[in-house]
Amino acid sequence: MDLLALVGNTPLISLPDFTEGLDDITLYGKAEFLNPGGSVKDRAAKAMLLEGISRGTLTPGKTIIDATSGNTGIAYAMIGAALGYPVELYMPQNTSIERKQLIQLYGATIIETDPLEGSDGAYLEVQVRVAADPQRYFYPDQYNNPVNPASHYASTGLEIWQQTGQRVTHFITGMGTSGSFVGTARRLKYENPQIRTLAVQPASPFHGIEGTKHMATSLRPGILDDGLIDDVVTVTTEEAYATARQLVKRNGILTGISSGANVAAAARLAATLPRGSVVVTLLCDTGSRYLSDAFWSQQS
């Protein structure tokens, strides 16, 4: 089995601590941190790069380039190393040191952008670079590439449907590119239009929930489909941090900040639901790439 065959088919983990006291409500986290690159972004990166190869737009000698807040960049770097393509990534300067180290270990090049501009600034700068030398690069453009959500329609959404025995009633997750939300929600609603699909949003434009956009104040991804958002649950940075600490200290699940936000929002949603509801969220990435962040030592 080759490396790319290991992407996907991640398990669901039951999270009973977060539904304690509720009557017959089930909450699952989909363990995307078990992908070979450590995050949900392996799915879209794999699909976009393989699609480029199949169409002849990613050819030997070209460099894979994109903007990233970290996880998609790690996936590109890993797959680029496996397939023999150089990788150049634009990312905010304040991205965690662990993510930068991982990308560099895979042999990719990092161009740091203004931390105050966040992932939007990296996105704008990479477009300028590609426009200046288009023949040199293969630019997947994860924010606007329909292959991104399509990869989750074909895999993540179908897996959740099958793994819950077709019992899932609610799906909730945060959005960066929006690909994992859009593709998964679209597939689940195809299987059962009654399934509710909800978006997690930071409570403020100024937040510390890595990889999650406050959409009202960010550049809108071209792949975002508002029609799939049945409701929005907001989460503060402090709630995301506290839940990430609870996941590791009480459940033995080391995940990142966006996973903490997802589980906090899913637990709040679960408390409002009728008996028999089955809620699924994404545990987006491993917490090992945030170990230098100070929030781990705070008291919950």
JOZIHU-V584829 format. One record per residue. RES is the residue in one letter. SS is DSSP state (@ for helix, = for strand, . for the rest). PHI is phi in degrees with one decimal (NA if undefined). PSI is psi in degrees with one decimal (none if undefined). Layout:
RES_SS_PHI_PSI ; RES_SS_PHI_PSI
This chain:
M_._NA_132.5 ; D_._-89.6_171.9 ; L_@_-57.5_-44.5 ; L_@_-66.6_-24.9 ; A_@_-68.8_-15.5 ; L_@_-84.0_-8.1 ; V_._-76.4_131.3 ; G_._93.2_-175.4 ; N_._55.7_40.2 ; T_._-78.0_150.1 ; P_._-80.6_163.3 ; L_=_-92.9_135.9 ; I_=_-112.5_126.1 ; S_=_-70.6_138.7 ; L_._-123.6_66.2 ; P_@_-65.7_-25.0 ; D_@_-57.0_-30.3 ; F_@_-92.4_0.4 ; T_@_-123.3_17.9 ; E_._-58.5_131.0 ; G_._87.8_-6.6 ; L_._-91.3_149.5 ; D_._-91.0_104.6 ; D_._57.2_49.0 ; I_._-115.4_130.9 ; T_=_-112.5_133.8 ; L_=_-124.7_126.7 ; Y_=_-119.3_145.2 ; G_=_-111.7_128.5 ; K_=_-84.6_120.7 ; A_=_-80.2_70.5 ; E_@_-69.5_-16.5 ; F_@_-68.1_-9.6 ; L_@_-88.7_-1.2 ; N_._-63.2_155.2 ; P_._-61.1_-28.4 ; G_._-92.3_2.5 ; G_._85.3_10.8 ; S_=_-156.5_167.8 ; V_._-61.6_-24.5 ; K_@_-68.0_-15.6 ; D_@_-56.5_-36.0 ; R_@_-62.9_-53.7 ; A_@_-68.9_-40.3 ; A_@_-60.3_-46.7 ; K_@_-57.5_-49.0 ; A_@_-64.8_-42.7 ; M_@_-67.9_-39.9 ; L_@_-70.8_-42.3 ; L_@_-66.1_-34.6 ; E_@_-66.4_-37.6 ; G_@_-63.7_-40.3 ; I_@_-65.5_-44.5 ; S_@_-66.0_-31.5 ; R_@_-86.6_-9.7 ; G_._82.2_14.1 ; T_._-92.5_-19.9 ; L_._-109.0_104.8 ; T_._-124.2_159.3 ; P_._-52.4_135.1 ; G_._99.3_-19.2 ; K_._-84.1_154.4 ; T_=_-106.2_131.0 ; I_=_-75.2_129.4 ; I_=_-137.3_141.7 ; D_=_-168.0_168.4 ; A_=_-94.6_145.9 ; T_._-157.1_152.0 ; S_._-94.7_-1.4 ; G_._145.6_-58.6 ; N_@_-69.0_-43.9 ; T_@_-65.9_-35.1 ; G_@_-61.8_-41.9 ; I_@_-62.3_-41.8 ; A_@_-64.5_-44.9 ; Y_@_-58.6_-45.8 ; A_@_-62.8_-43.0 ; M_@_-63.0_-49.0 ; I_@_-70.4_-38.1 ; G_@_-58.2_-42.7 ; A_@_-63.5_-41.0 ; A_@_-68.4_-33.4 ; L_@_-100.2_-8.6 ; G_._88.6_28.7 ; Y_._-112.4_136.2 ; P_._-68.4_152.7 ; V_=_-132.8_134.0 ; E_=_-126.1_125.5 ; L_=_-126.8_133.5 ; Y_=_-101.5_124.8 ; M_=_-149.2_151.4 ; P_=_-58.8_142.8 ; Q_._-60.0_-28.3 ; N_._-89.7_12.6 ; T_._-60.9_145.1 ; S_._-59.2_145.6 ; I_@_-59.6_-33.9 ; E_@_-63.2_-41.1 ; R_@_-67.2_-40.7 ; K_@_-63.1_-42.6 ; Q_@_-62.5_-41.9 ; L_@_-61.9_-45.5 ; I_@_-60.6_-43.4 ; Q_@_-69.4_-34.0 ; L_@_-62.5_-33.4 ; Y_._-76.3_-6.3 ; G_._95.4_7.4 ; A_._-82.9_159.5 ; T_=_-101.2_136.9 ; I_=_-111.8_131.5 ; I_=_-113.0_115.3 ; E_=_-83.1_141.3 ; T_=_-119.2_172.5 ; D_._-56.9_119.7 ; P_@_-62.9_-28.0 ; L_@_-71.6_-19.7 ; E_@_-90.3_-10.9 ; G_@_58.3_-153.7 ; S_@_-67.2_-26.1 ; D_@_-63.0_-41.1 ; G_@_-63.6_-41.0 ; A_@_-63.5_-40.8 ; Y_@_-61.1_-43.8 ; L_@_-68.2_-38.4 ; E_@_-69.7_-38.0 ; V_@_-67.0_-31.6 ; Q_@_-65.0_-38.1 ; V_@_-63.9_-42.7 ; R_@_-64.0_-44.1 ; V_@_-65.4_-41.0 ; A_@_-63.1_-30.0 ; A_@_-75.9_-23.3 ; D_._-152.2_64.7 ; P_@_-64.5_-28.6 ; Q_@_-73.2_-19.1 ; R_@_-79.2_-26.2 ; Y_=_-116.0_151.6 ; F_=_-108.7_116.8 ; Y_=_-112.3_98.2 ; P_._-63.9_-31.6 ; D_._54.6_71.1 ; Q_._-60.0_-21.8 ; Y_._-78.1_-19.3 ; N_._-128.5_2.5 ; N_._-87.3_116.7 ; P_@_-63.5_-17.9 ; V_@_-65.1_-27.1 ; N_@_-58.1_-64.1 ; P_@_-64.6_-31.3 ; A_@_-61.5_-33.3 ; S_@_-64.7_-35.0 ; H_@_-79.5_-31.0 ; Y_@_-60.8_-43.1 ; A_@_-78.2_-23.7 ; S_._-121.9_-69.8 ; T_@_-57.5_-50.5 ; G_@_-63.3_-43.8 ; L_@_-64.7_-41.0 ; E_@_-60.9_-44.9 ; I_@_-61.4_-44.0 ; W_@_-58.1_-46.2 ; Q_@_-74.3_-41.2 ; Q_@_-68.5_-26.7 ; T_._-89.8_6.8 ; G_._61.4_34.3 ; Q_._65.3_23.0 ; R_._-99.5_-7.5 ; V_._-57.2_133.7 ; T_._-114.2_-24.4 ; H_=_-141.9_136.7 ; F_=_-124.1_132.9 ; I_=_-143.0_132.1 ; T_=_-161.2_161.2 ; G_=_-78.9_173.7 ; M_._-133.4_134.3 ; G_._-115.2_-82.6 ; T_._-72.4_-22.8 ; S_._84.5_0.8 ; G_@_-62.0_-44.7 ; S_@_-67.8_-38.3 ; F_@_-66.1_-51.8 ; V_@_-61.9_-49.6 ; G_@_-66.0_-42.5 ; T_@_-67.6_-46.4 ; A_@_-61.3_-42.3 ; R_@_-62.0_-42.1 ; R_@_-67.9_-43.5 ; L_@_-64.1_-39.4 ; K_@_-70.5_-28.7 ; Y_@_-64.5_-42.7 ; E_@_-70.3_-37.8 ; N_._-154.6_104.2 ; P_._-61.1_-14.1 ; Q_._-81.0_-12.2 ; I_._-66.1_133.3 ; R_=_-91.6_132.6 ; T_=_-122.1_122.6 ; L_=_-123.2_147.6 ; A_=_-103.1_140.9 ; V_=_-96.8_130.9 ; Q_=_-126.5_142.7 ; P_=_-60.6_145.1 ; A_._-71.7_-15.7 ; S_._-141.9_152.0 ; P_._-61.7_-29.1 ; F_._-101.0_99.6 ; H_._-142.5_171.1 ; G_._-119.1_25.5 ; I_._-91.3_91.0 ; E_._-56.4_135.8 ; G_._81.5_0.3 ; T_._-117.1_128.4 ; K_._-93.4_142.5 ; H_._-87.3_94.7 ; M_@_-60.3_-33.0 ; A_@_-64.8_-23.2 ; T_@_-119.1_15.6 ; S_._-119.6_164.3 ; L_._-63.4_131.6 ; R_._-78.1_124.0 ; P_._-63.8_140.2 ; G_._-66.5_-22.6 ; I_._-88.1_-4.7 ; L_._-67.3_133.3 ; D_._-121.4_100.2 ; D_@_-61.9_-24.6 ; G_@_-65.4_-15.6 ; L_@_-89.3_-8.3 ; I_._-90.2_104.2 ; D_._-78.1_-27.5 ; D_=_-166.7_167.3 ; V_=_-126.0_134.9 ; V_=_-115.3_124.2 ; T_=_-95.2_146.3 ; V_=_-136.1_137.1 ; T_._-82.2_160.7 ; T_@_-59.9_-39.9 ; E_@_-64.0_-39.2 ; E_@_-64.2_-40.8 ; A_@_-63.9_-44.4 ; Y_@_-61.0_-48.6 ; A_@_-62.1_-39.2 ; T_@_-71.3_-37.5 ; A_@_-60.5_-40.5 ; R_@_-66.3_-39.9 ; Q_@_-64.9_-39.5 ; L_@_-59.8_-40.7 ; V_@_-82.5_-39.0 ; K_@_-80.0_-30.8 ; R_@_-109.6_-15.9 ; N_@_-123.7_-8.7 ; G_._70.9_22.9 ; I_._-113.3_107.7 ; L_._-91.3_103.1 ; T_=_-127.3_173.3 ; G_._-87.6_-173.0 ; I_@_-69.4_-40.0 ; S_@_-64.7_-32.7 ; S_@_-65.5_-40.3 ; G_@_-59.4_-43.0 ; A_@_-63.4_-42.7 ; N_@_-62.2_-44.9 ; V_@_-70.2_-38.1 ; A_@_-60.0_-44.9 ; A_@_-67.4_-40.4 ; A_@_-64.5_-38.5 ; A_@_-66.6_-39.9 ; R_@_-65.1_-41.9 ; L_@_-62.0_-46.6 ; A_@_-55.9_-35.6 ; A_._-67.0_-12.1 ; T_._-104.5_0.9 ; L_._-100.2_156.9 ; P_._-75.9_165.0 ; R_._-54.3_144.4 ; G_._89.0_-3.3 ; S_._-71.1_144.7 ; V_=_-126.2_114.1 ; V_=_-106.9_135.0 ; V_=_-125.5_134.3 ; T_=_-130.2_174.0 ; L_=_-104.0_132.0 ; L_=_-94.3_92.6 ; C_._-68.1_-38.1 ; D_=_-155.3_171.5 ; T_=_-79.4_142.7 ; G_@_-74.1_-9.9 ; S_@_-65.9_-16.4 ; R_@_-93.3_14.1 ; Y_@_-129.9_16.8 ; L_._-63.6_-24.5 ; S_._-79.0_-8.8 ; D_._-72.1_137.2 ; A_@_-72.0_-18.7 ; F_@_-63.6_-22.3 ; W_@_-61.0_-30.8 ; S_@_-90.8_-2.3 ; Q_._-73.1_159.3 ; Q_._-89.6_131.0 ; S_._-73.8_none
